[in-house]
Amino acid sequence: MIDAFSLGDQVVMKKPHACGGNLWEIVRVGADVKIKCLNCGRVVMLDRLAFLKRAKKLAPAGKDTE
């Protein structure tokens, strides 16, 4: 589980997306968190609690993690 995150961070999710990628970029932060798949471009909005449960770790800056 991750503690702190901000706009523009890249996060690795526990389960891969249907396109096969599990690296996402945080597009919006608030009561809900909007993330964008960096593989296919799909945008998904999750409530903060669901996002925190499904997020595995923050990806290192400037590095693609698969």
N, C-alpha and C positions, 0 to 999 in steps of 0.2 A: 504494500500500500504506500502511496506517496503522501507526503505531508503538505508541501507547499508547491503551487504551480502558478504560472502567470500566462498572460496572453502571448502567443507566439511560441511557446514551449512545444517540444515534440515529446510525445508519450508513447510507450509501448503498452498495448492492451494485452490482457491475459489470453483472450481467444482471437484468432485471426478473423479478418473480415471475409466476406464471401469471395472477394476478388483474390484473396491469398495474402494480402498485406496486413501487418499488425502495427504499423507505424502511423501515428496520427498527429496532426497539428492542432493546437487549441486556438480556436477562432474567436470565441466569445466566452467571457467568464461572468458569472452572476449567480443567481439562485439556480440557474441551469447552466450547463457547460456545453458549448457547441464545438464539435471536433470535426476535422476534415481528413479523410483518408489520403495519404500521400501517394498511394498506388493508383487509385482510380478517380479520386476527386469527390467522392460521395461525402455529403455533409450530414452529420447525425447530431441531434440534441438530446442530452441526457440530464436528468436532475443530478445535483451535486453528489448526493449519497450514492446513486447508481454508478456515477463516474468514478468515485473513489473506490468502490468495490471492484470495478472492472479494470482499473488501471494497474499495471504491473510495476512500471518504473518510468522515470524520465529518461529520455534518450540523450546520450552525450551530444553536445552542440556541434553541428557541422559534420555529423557522421550518420550514415544510413545504417539502421539496425534492423535486421530481419530475423 
